Amino acid sequence: MVKTDALEGIVDSLFRFHYDIFADVLYIRLLSAEGIATYAELTDGGDMLLRDEKSNNPVGLTVVSWWKRYGHGALPDSIVEIQKLIEPLAKKVAA
């Protein structure tokens, strides 16, 4: 039996995401900022906003308990449905 434990993809050719299904942690990072040193800043919503150490610009977001906080019911058995839920969070980094 095959069991998926993570999902990865790209949003709008700008962001890479990695969703660890078992830990329920979503990682989002600007493609242009991969490999850049960052620091994390806790947001009011309890997420970790990653900022470029040099410029202070936001470059990523880590969301612990993503599905528990933002999902409804069981995790959809459709990658398309999961993508629709991840995209708005990626756009928060760009804002």
Backbone as CSV, one residue per row, in Angstrom:
resi,resn,N_x,N_y,N_z,CA_x,CA_y,CA_z,C_x,C_y,C_z
1,MET,0.838,-1.179,0.000,0.000,0.000,0.000,0.888,1.250,0.000
2,VAL,0.535,2.211,-0.798,1.252,3.485,-0.866,0.555,4.470,0.057
3,LYS,1.333,5.198,0.826,0.776,6.200,1.733,1.556,7.503,1.549
4,THR,0.863,8.584,1.252,1.496,9.879,1.056,1.708,10.541,2.406
5,ASP,2.941,11.047,2.638,3.203,11.711,3.911,3.517,13.193,3.738
6,ALA,3.664,13.644,2.481,3.945,15.052,2.232,3.479,15.423,0.829
7,LEU,3.174,16.688,0.669,2.811,17.235,-0.637,3.711,18.428,-0.900
8,GLU,4.162,18.573,-2.120,4.986,19.710,-2.498,4.501,20.259,-3.814
9,GLY,4.736,21.541,-3.997,4.343,22.139,-5.261,4.784,23.582,-5.349
10,ILE,4.333,24.233,-6.415,4.692,25.621,-6.683,3.401,26.398,-6.917
11,VAL,3.340,27.609,-6.336,2.175,28.484,-6.472,2.571,29.674,-7.352
12,ASP,1.834,29.880,-8.438,2.021,31.033,-9.334,3.465,31.231,-9.789
13,SER,4.247,30.189,-9.874,5.662,30.256,-10.268,6.482,31.168,-9.358
14,LEU,5.963,31.476,-8.168,6.647,32.361,-7.229,7.026,31.682,-5.921
15,PHE,6.203,30.732,-5.484,6.372,30.125,-4.175,6.486,28.614,-4.275
16,ARG,7.299,28.041,-3.408,7.344,26.593,-3.232,6.650,26.290,-1.909
17,PHE,5.837,25.246,-1.900,5.248,24.825,-0.637,5.570,23.363,-0.383
18,HIS,5.632,23.044,0.893,5.822,21.661,1.350,4.851,21.486,2.512
19,TYR,3.958,20.520,2.381,2.999,20.244,3.455,3.312,18.875,4.028
20,ASP,3.716,18.853,5.291,3.968,17.619,6.022,2.631,17.174,6.607
21,ILE,2.027,16.175,5.991,0.684,15.740,6.357,0.616,15.236,7.788
22,PHE,1.582,14.403,8.192,1.520,13.797,9.521,1.790,14.801,10.632
23,ALA,2.700,15.740,10.426,2.985,16.755,11.443,2.011,17.931,11.339
24,ASP,1.262,18.009,10.230,0.331,19.106,9.955,1.044,20.457,9.977
25,VAL,2.142,20.536,9.217,2.911,21.775,9.113,3.050,22.128,7.633
26,LEU,2.701,23.375,7.300,2.815,23.882,5.940,3.962,24.881,5.879
27,TYR,4.877,24.654,4.951,6.012,25.548,4.730,5.835,26.199,3.372
28,ILE,5.945,27.530,3.318,5.837,28.277,2.066,7.072,29.168,1.965
29,ARG,7.687,29.198,0.778,8.903,30.000,0.613,8.941,30.579,-0.794
30,LEU,9.347,31.838,-0.912,9.561,32.436,-2.224,10.643,31.657,-2.954
31,LEU,10.398,31.316,-4.207,11.408,30.612,-4.995,12.687,31.441,-5.112
32,SER,12.530,32.740,-5.244,13.693,33.625,-5.393,14.506,33.731,-4.111
33,ALA,13.963,33.254,-2.999,14.650,33.369,-1.705,15.150,32.030,-1.181
34,GLU,15.115,31.003,-2.012,15.625,29.713,-1.557,17.126,29.837,-1.324
35,GLY,17.589,29.340,-0.203,19.006,29.393,0.126,19.421,30.672,0.833
36,ILE,18.502,31.591,1.028,18.798,32.847,1.721,18.647,32.632,3.223
37,ALA,19.566,33.179,4.001,19.487,33.093,5.470,18.293,33.907,5.954
38,THR,17.529,33.323,6.859,16.324,33.982,7.365,16.265,33.913,8.884
39,TYR,15.351,34.692,9.424,14.966,34.564,10.823,13.449,34.509,10.858
40,ALA,12.901,33.939,11.925,11.449,33.796,12.035,10.888,34.806,13.024
41,GLU,9.731,35.307,12.676,9.019,36.268,13.511,7.618,35.700,13.728
42,LEU,7.215,35.573,14.975,5.891,35.035,15.278,4.834,36.087,14.963
43,THR,3.836,35.699,14.184,2.758,36.628,13.828,1.673,36.595,14.897
44,ASP,0.759,37.552,14.844,-0.371,37.582,15.780,-1.228,36.334,15.653
45,GLY,-1.242,35.736,14.464,-2.029,34.532,14.225,-1.327,33.253,14.648
46,GLY,-0.089,33.361,15.145,0.641,32.192,15.606,1.468,31.511,14.539
47,ASP,1.583,32.121,13.367,2.410,31.565,12.302,3.824,32.126,12.423
48,MET,4.767,31.520,11.716,6.140,32.009,11.715,6.433,32.625,10.360
49,LEU,6.576,33.934,10.353,6.903,34.665,9.133,8.413,34.684,8.993
50,LEU,8.915,34.165,7.878,10.359,34.139,7.636,10.759,35.408,6.912
51,ARG,11.809,36.046,7.436,12.308,37.288,6.845,13.768,37.119,6.442
52,ASP,14.127,37.748,5.335,15.506,37.779,4.865,16.346,38.492,5.928
53,GLU,17.448,37.869,6.356,18.299,38.467,7.388,18.869,39.811,6.969
54,LYS,19.129,39.994,5.683,19.751,41.239,5.224,18.740,42.352,4.965
55,SER,17.654,42.025,4.287,16.708,43.069,3.869,15.482,43.192,4.775
56,ASN,15.243,42.190,5.617,14.040,42.137,6.471,12.763,41.862,5.678
57,ASN,12.857,41.655,4.377,11.675,41.386,3.564,11.116,40.003,3.875
58,PRO,9.786,39.847,3.882,9.198,38.517,4.083,9.541,37.602,2.911
59,VAL,9.958,36.367,3.225,10.310,35.418,2.173,9.639,34.062,2.356
60,GLY,8.941,33.877,3.467,8.304,32.588,3.691,7.368,32.618,4.877
61,LEU,6.658,31.518,5.042,5.700,31.388,6.129,5.656,29.930,6.540
62,THR,5.676,29.675,7.844,5.513,28.331,8.383,4.246,28.330,9.214
63,VAL,3.345,27.418,8.900,2.056,27.354,9.580,1.946,25.994,10.274
64,VAL,2.033,26.011,11.601,1.889,24.789,12.400,0.396,24.534,12.595
65,SER,0.012,23.277,12.530,-1.401,22.870,12.638,-2.245,23.517,11.540
66,TRP,-1.684,23.542,10.334,-2.373,24.194,9.224,-3.755,23.602,8.982
67,TRP,-3.845,22.310,8.809,-5.150,21.732,8.498,-6.095,21.844,9.686
68,LYS,-5.570,21.647,10.876,-6.402,21.748,12.078,-7.001,23.150,12.194
69,ARG,-6.234,24.169,11.827,-6.683,25.558,11.963,-7.503,26.048,10.776
70,TYR,-7.131,25.640,9.562,-7.753,26.207,8.367,-8.592,25.232,7.556
71,GLY,-8.455,23.953,7.835,-9.194,22.956,7.077,-10.542,22.654,7.705
72,HIS,-11.292,21.829,7.041,-12.603,21.420,7.531,-12.751,19.930,7.290
73,GLY,-12.961,19.178,8.348,-13.144,17.738,8.211,-11.845,17.042,7.860
74,ALA,-11.980,15.932,7.153,-10.808,15.157,6.738,-10.074,15.884,5.615
75,LEU,-8.761,15.680,5.533,-7.969,16.245,4.452,-8.543,15.740,3.128
76,PRO,-8.812,16.637,2.173,-9.407,16.202,0.906,-8.527,15.184,0.189
77,ASP,-9.170,14.278,-0.493,-8.456,13.281,-1.271,-8.268,13.806,-2.690
78,SER,-7.865,15.073,-2.788,-7.671,15.706,-4.089,-6.573,16.751,-3.965
79,ILE,-5.552,16.610,-4.761,-4.470,17.588,-4.751,-4.987,18.954,-5.183
80,VAL,-5.909,19.002,-6.104,-6.471,20.267,-6.577,-7.147,21.004,-5.426
81,GLU,-7.903,20.311,-4.615,-8.588,20.944,-3.487,-7.589,21.466,-2.460
82,ILE,-6.536,20.713,-2.216,-5.512,21.150,-1.263,-4.787,22.379,-1.809
83,GLN,-4.479,22.396,-3.097,-3.820,23.550,-3.719,-4.645,24.813,-3.532
84,LYS,-5.957,24.704,-3.674,-6.832,25.869,-3.523,-6.742,26.455,-2.119
85,LEU,-6.481,25.622,-1.134,-6.381,26.088,0.240,-5.010,26.668,0.570
86,ILE,-3.978,26.227,-0.118,-2.623,26.708,0.128,-2.380,28.051,-0.545
87,GLU,-2.923,28.261,-1.715,-2.645,29.467,-2.497,-2.864,30.774,-1.734
88,PRO,-3.963,30.948,-0.996,-4.154,32.221,-0.294,-3.073,32.497,0.751
89,LEU,-2.547,31.466,1.390,-1.489,31.678,2.373,-0.194,32.100,1.702
90,ALA,0.098,31.575,0.537,1.295,31.984,-0.197,1.191,33.470,-0.563
91,LYS,0.013,33.892,-0.913,-0.174,35.293,-1.300,-0.023,36.236,-0.107
92,LYS,-0.213,35.722,1.127,0.015,36.542,2.317,1.484,36.931,2.433
93,VAL,2.379,36.056,2.015,3.810,36.345,2.081,4.134,37.483,1.136
94,ALA,3.489,37.511,-0.021,3.764,38.520,-1.031,3.197,39.895,-0.651
95,ALA,2.239,39.901,0.250,1.572,41.175,0.613,2.466,42.069,1.444
